[in-house]
Amino acid sequence: MEESSQVKISTAFLIIIFLTLILSFVAIYVSISAVIWESDYTGALSWLLIGFIGLSLATYMLYQTRRRIRISIKPQPVMTTLVCEKCGFKNLREFKRGDYVFKETDEKCPKCNENMYIAAIYREVKEQK
């Protein structure tokens, strides 16, 4: 799988961020108007605090979406073991769509030229450093 250069951000998440920004600016405006027209300093202080907390929260969320960590997950290879029923010869190959255990395949045994069957299907686990 190839990693895309752009990270998709959900539209609902962006709408929530921008609504938070708008409401923060409204709260700051209400606090300024409370000081100018009503001289209500306690109400203005609470609205100002709510506005700056919302503003900083929305800015932080936008910043986090910009530097989202990209993790690439590489799928482990799935292997199929083919066995010849007559001579017991074993062959290993990559999994193909439609493979299942005990399926008789059209692949011929290189020793006795008989059809081989699938004995096992497993994922090959490789240790990472």
C-alpha positions in Angstrom: 0.0 0.0 0.0 1.3 3.4 -0.9 1.0 6.2 1.6 -0.8 9.2 0.4 0.8 12.6 0.8 -2.3 14.2 2.1 -4.2 13.4 5.3 -7.9 13.4 5.0 -9.7 15.5 7.6 -13.4 14.9 8.1 -15.7 17.8 7.2 -17.6 17.5 10.5 -14.4 18.0 12.4 -13.5 21.2 10.4 -17.1 22.5 10.9 -16.7 22.0 14.7 -13.4 23.8 14.7 -14.7 26.8 12.7 -17.9 27.0 14.8 -15.6 27.1 17.9 -13.6 29.9 16.3 -16.7 31.9 15.5 -18.2 31.5 18.9 -14.9 32.5 20.5 -14.8 35.7 18.6 -18.5 36.4 19.5 -17.6 35.8 23.2 -14.7 38.2 23.0 -16.9 40.8 21.2 -19.6 40.4 24.0 -16.9 40.9 26.7 -15.7 44.1 25.0 -19.2 45.4 24.6 -20.0 44.6 28.2 -17.1 46.7 29.4 -17.8 49.7 27.0 -21.6 50.0 27.3 -22.5 48.4 30.6 -19.3 48.7 32.7 -19.9 45.1 33.8 -16.3 43.9 34.5 -17.1 40.5 36.1 -19.3 39.4 33.2 -16.9 40.8 30.7 -14.0 38.9 32.4 -15.9 35.6 32.2 -16.9 36.2 28.5 -13.3 37.1 27.7 -12.0 34.0 29.4 -14.5 31.8 27.5 -13.5 33.5 24.3 -9.8 33.0 24.7 -10.2 29.4 25.9 -12.3 28.6 22.8 -9.8 30.4 20.5 -6.8 28.6 21.9 -8.7 25.2 21.8 -9.6 25.7 18.1 -6.1 26.9 17.2 -4.6 23.9 18.9 -7.0 21.5 17.1 -6.1 23.0 13.7 -2.4 22.8 14.6 -2.8 19.1 15.5 -4.5 18.3 12.2 -1.6 19.8 10.3 1.0 17.7 12.0 -0.9 14.4 12.2 1.4 11.4 12.4 1.4 9.3 9.4 1.8 5.6 10.0 2.2 3.2 7.1 1.1 -0.3 7.8 2.7 -2.9 5.5 0.6 -6.1 5.2 2.4 -9.3 6.0 2.7 -11.8 3.1 0.2 -14.7 3.2 1.8 -18.0 2.1 0.3 -21.2 0.8 1.9 -24.6 1.3 1.4 -27.1 -1.6 1.9 -30.8 -0.9 2.1 -33.7 -3.4 -0.1 -36.6 -2.0 2.0 -39.2 -3.9 5.6 -38.3 -3.1 5.2 -35.8 -0.2 7.0 -32.9 -2.0 6.3 -29.5 -0.5 6.2 -26.2 -2.3 5.7 -22.7 -0.9 4.0 -19.9 -2.9 2.2 -16.7 -2.2 -1.6 -16.9 -1.5 -3.9 -16.5 -4.5 -7.5 -15.6 -4.3 -9.7 -18.7 -4.1 -7.1 -20.8 -2.1 -8.4 -22.9 0.7 -7.0 -25.8 2.7 -7.3 -29.3 1.0 -8.1 -27.7 -2.4 -6.6 -29.7 -5.2 -4.7 -27.4 -7.5 -3.8 -27.5 -11.2 -0.1 -27.1 -10.3 2.0 -30.2 -11.0 4.6 -31.8 -8.7 8.1 -31.3 -10.2 9.1 -34.8 -9.1 6.2 -37.1 -10.0 4.0 -34.8 -12.2 0.9 -35.3 -10.1 -1.6 -32.6 -9.0 -0.7 -31.0 -5.7 -3.1 -29.9 -2.9 -3.1 -27.0 -0.4 -2.0 -28.2 3.0 -1.7 -24.9 4.9 -2.3 -21.2 4.5 -0.6 -18.9 6.9 0.7 -15.4 7.4 4.5 -15.0 7.5 5.4 -12.8 10.5 8.7 -10.9 10.2 10.2 -9.4 13.3 10.8 -5.6 13.1 13.9 -4.0 14.5 
